């Protein structure tokens, strides 16, 4: 009898120990990921506002190889954190391209051929951002040629060289070719392999899988995907919407912890078709809306003639901001302004040139978004384009070449066009002022 009691007690103790270990494991594994709550982003049950910058090259700097600069990356992250930045929007992969206006080297050198040393740079970036309580949006492709992108996929498939629109000036033809990516079975099959490789990756620095990393705010389909060129047909628009829905669903099937976003520019990236923009974000697999605003790229502002074009650019720009926030509210989803920027005065690139108009522009954009957010509207934050930090060009013509410093201005643009240098004190003070205001929102 006593032996039986002893056995029962031992069994109960072992059961209790097992339950305790299970509870400890569950507590350790319980992580709060970013999500949405109606028109707000949410973290730990509280509203979360993206106060961010674009830093597409973050994974490059994180590489332990010759192309990386981890010491610089740490300084850039510390400086960004000090001015209130809590989010970075970063490129996941690039595709090897022969174009001068594309970044070299690439993380992907052909279908299934990935540079693990470069990919480990993204691991390092994630590990360091986690230490600083920063979040990241990772985009998985690019509509434009500066990282290879969709046109490079199509070139690998059809064997035809990519036509550089910076040289040919045929942007309509380029966009049509880029959008053919959506309906290529081969391209989609190969791209999904890359998506799976990145999304299910295990971080070589931390040992943590990306799926279980709360540093990631969302996976993003691509940088500025468009349905085609300005004359995109209804069929092409339908293909584009289907591609968004099916790809976002696939990512959620791989990773149920993280949100998915499109990377869309908004109406200007949707042939000014509001229904198309709404349809593209109506998918249950797209968690929040995105839009970008480029008053100079869209010919609303002339950097060489600022006084005569400023008022019109400001009027059209602020309307663009408000209109998209209103759309998001109607859709009951948050929206993030992921890109906006302006040239240095008179279109200069040199760090010594002034930024009076850019500073005015930043202040007006920040103020517009802050006031809408303060009033409880759908705006969930912003990422300015882009952070140059301590990077400097040595080229008299300001064009990037392999081996030069990476900065926010990608290789398809003159270095210093839109990026904010660490010496741009007046701009940085404005960024910091509004970061503090956004962080104070509850």
DASULHU-V945786 format. One record per backbone hydrogen bond with DSSP energy under -0.5 kcal/mol. CO is the residue of the C=O (numbers start at 1). NH is the residue of the N-H. If there is no record, write none. Layout:
# DASULHU-V945786
CO;NH / CO;NH
This chain:
# DASULHU-V945786
1;5 / 2;6 / 3;7 / 4;8 / 5;9 / 6;10 / 7;11 / 8;12 / 9;13 / 10;14 / 11;15 / 12;16 / 13;17 / 14;18 / 15;19 / 16;20 / 17;21 / 18;22 / 19;23 / 20;24 / 21;25 / 22;26 / 23;27 / 24;28 / 25;29 / 26;30 / 29;31 / 31;33 / 35;42 / 37;40 / 38;334 / 40;37 / 41;48 / 42;35 / 43;46 / 46;43 / 48;50 / 49;51 / 50;52 / 50;382 / 51;86 / 51;87 / 52;384 / 53;89 / 54;387 / 55;58 / 56;91 / 57;61 / 58;62 / 60;63 / 61;69 / 65;68 / 69;73 / 70;74 / 71;75 / 72;76 / 73;77 / 74;78 / 75;79 / 76;80 / 77;81 / 78;82 / 79;83 / 80;83 / 80;85 / 81;84 / 86;135 / 87;53 / 88;90 / 88;137 / 89;55 / 90;139 / 94;108 / 99;102 / 107;115 / 108;96 / 110;113 / 112;114 / 113;109 / 114;116 / 115;119 / 116;120 / 117;64 / 118;121 / 118;122 / 119;122 / 119;123 / 120;124 / 121;125 / 122;126 / 123;127 / 124;128 / 125;129 / 126;130 / 127;131 / 128;132 / 129;132 / 129;134 / 130;133 / 135;88 / 136;217 / 136;218 / 137;90 / 137;139 / 138;220 / 139;92 / 139;93 / 141;223 / 142;150 / 144;147 / 145;148 / 146;103 / 147;95 / 147;149 / 148;152 / 149;152 / 149;153 / 150;154 / 151;155 / 152;156 / 153;157 / 154;158 / 155;159 / 162;164 / 163;165 / 164;167 / 164;168 / 165;169 / 169;171 / 170;174 / 171;175 / 172;176 / 173;177 / 174;178 / 175;179 / 176;180 / 177;180 / 178;181 / 179;182 / 180;183 / 181;184 / 183;185 / 184;188 / 185;189 / 186;190 / 187;191 / 188;192 / 189;193 / 190;194 / 191;195 / 192;196 / 193;197 / 194;198 / 195;199 / 196;200 / 198;201 / 201;203 / 201;210 / 203;207 / 208;203 / 209;212 / 210;213 / 212;214 / 213;216 / 215;136 / 215;217 / 217;259 / 218;138 / 219;261 / 220;140 / 222;224 / 223;143 / 229;232 / 233;237 / 234;238 / 235;239 / 236;240 / 237;241 / 238;242 / 239;243 / 240;244 / 241;245 / 242;246 / 243;247 / 244;248 / 245;249 / 246;250 / 247;251 / 248;252 / 249;253 / 250;254 / 251;255 / 259;219 / 260;287 / 260;288 / 261;221 / 262;222 / 263;224 / 265;292 / 266;269 / 267;270 / 267;272 / 269;227 / 270;273 / 272;274 / 273;277 / 274;278 / 275;279 / 276;280 / 277;281 / 278;281 / 278;282 / 279;282 / 283;286 / 285;287 / 289;336 / 291;338 / 291;339 / 293;341 / 294;298 / 295;300 / 295;301 / 296;299 / 301;303 / 302;305 / 303;346 / 305;309 / 306;310 / 309;313 / 310;314 / 311;315 / 312;316 / 313;317 / 314;318 / 315;319 / 316;320 / 317;321 / 318;322 / 319;323 / 320;324 / 321;325 / 322;326 / 323;327 / 324;328 / 325;329 / 326;330 / 327;331 / 328;332 / 328;333 / 329;332 / 334;289 / 335;380 / 335;381 / 336;291 / 336;338 / 337;383 / 339;293 / 340;385 / 344;347 / 345;348 / 348;344 / 350;353 / 354;345 / 355;359 / 356;360 / 357;361 / 358;362 / 359;363 / 360;364 / 361;365 / 362;366 / 363;367 / 364;368 / 365;369 / 366;370 / 367;371 / 368;372 / 369;373 / 370;374 / 371;375 / 372;377 / 373;376 / 378;335 / 380;50 / 381;337 / 382;52 / 384;54 / 384;386 / 386;388 / 386;420 / 388;391 / 389;422 / 392;405 / 395;398 / 398;415 / 401;404 / 408;410 / 410;413 / 414;417 / 417;344 / 419;421 / 420;388 / 420;389 / 421;424 / 423;425 / 424;428 / 425;429 / 426;430 / 427;431 / 428;432 / 429;433 / 430;434 / 431;435 / 432;436 / 433;437 / 434;438 / 435;439 / 436;440 / 438;441
